[in-house]
Amino acid sequence: MSLKNIGFVVFDDMAWAEFGVAIETFTRVHIPTDCGYGCRCYNVVTIGLTTEACRGHAGIEVNPDVDFRTAPELDTLIVCGGEPMRAPTLCKKVAKWLTYRAPTTRRIVALGTGIYPLAMTGLLDRREVATHWRAAKDVAIRFPGLRVHANRLFVKDGPFYTCAGGTAAVDFCLSLIEADFGRNLALKLARDLVVHFKRTGGEEQYSEPLQFQVQASDPYRLAELVSWILSHLGENLTVDALAQHACMSPRNFARLFAQSFGKTPAEFVAGARMTEARRRLLLPQATLKDVATSLGFKNAAVFSAAFERFAGMRPGTYRVRLGVTGKVHGVEQEVASTTSLLIGV
């Protein structure tokens, strides 16, 4: 198997978090062989304007392997983010080189503010893009031809991929690896990287759980409780059980929760279960019974009815629309009467 060349454009004061997690993710990818040694899948190349050392904003130096003039043919080209990419001088130089390289490169990627030079080429005009929420408004103003998604983690439109940056770079790189070498290898790598959940890109940058943690008026109990709920969605999540976990009386807990988050514990639990259900339904090997049981429902019929109330369609229809094929045991069992979520509230 021939290695796929992955090129990273590096520069002074680049965002180290995005570059670091992306390069670590790609260099960890190996396919097992009969001899017991893993076969590398990617050859990572760092590319600078020159071959002089670049110092990231965290103070860590990177010595580019090659410069723009001597860079090899690339399968994927990744432009890292960083404040200097907003500046016209650097942006124009990178944009000129991207224009030259685009016809011979299978994928061109922008992480965070790496979108500025790619947008300057005009290659993204009339395309959907994602970028960090702090830069989204400025990107939309400077490049009005772009269809900017200010809250998406990452977006693919043709051969161009744009990502919000930050920790979303991990999920994004996993999605590229999945496209190249399959879901099983990507999930194995996600486990090696201790990823809580491999996100698909359509999730919000400012997730609802984080919003709840930020809004919690009692950060020592309610904020921690949000994380606990999301990790125990298959368990008993009645008001009594949650109040006991928070070391509060049920009445006081329900009042404080609603005051802090603007919704009842029941509403929060129901929403959390349905959000997680949409993710688990994307797994082809998961049956409706598997998903229902893992999220605290009595059976697939109860889950199916609840999902239809939440999403406006039954789980089987949801999977079909997203192109998910797999086990469907118990998917479309008709519900004779209205059933409810097992939130016990």
CORURKA-V171192 format. One record per helix or strand of 2 or more residues. SS is the DSSP state (~ for helix, > for strand). FROM is the first residue (numbers start at 0). TO is the last residue. If there is no record, write none. Layout:
BEGIN
SS&FROM&TO ; SS&FROM&TO
END
This chain:
BEGIN
>&3&8 ; ~&15&26 ; >&29&30 ; >&38&39 ; >&41&47 ; >&53&54 ; >&60&61 ; >&65&66 ; >&75&78 ; ~&82&85 ; ~&87&101 ; >&106&110 ; ~&111&119 ; >&127&129 ; ~&132&141 ; >&146&148 ; >&153&156 ; >&159&162 ; ~&167&180 ; ~&182&191 ; ~&207&214 ; ~&221&230 ; ~&238&244 ; ~&249&260 ; ~&264&279 ; ~&287&293 ; ~&299&310 ; ~&314&320
END
